Amino acid sequence: MYTGNVHDSQSGTTCCPGCDKPLIECDWHRLQRYELDAQGHCRHCDTAIAGRFGGEAPPPGARHIPIRVVMK
């Protein structure tokens, strides 16, 4: 079960259905591990992972997307 954006890296980890190694590990909003290639395959056993993946691996660490808030 994936718990979402909370401090729980064990439940925030996606494992490969082929080899069971951790592929995507998150803790709160911090990306700690990303083991998929550009085509969305496991880097350990080459199993295709269901989902939408594009290009390069994102950088590790907290990812913040700036937004602009307009008050009227």
Sequence and secondary structure as in RCSB ss.txt:
>XXXX:A:sequence
MYTGNVHDSQSGTTCCPGCDKPLIECDWHRLQRYELDAQGHCRHCDTAIAGRFGGEAPPPGARHIPIRVVMK
>XXXX:A:secstr
    SSS TTTTEEE TTT  EEEEEETTEEEEE B TTSBBTTT  B SS   SS   SEE          
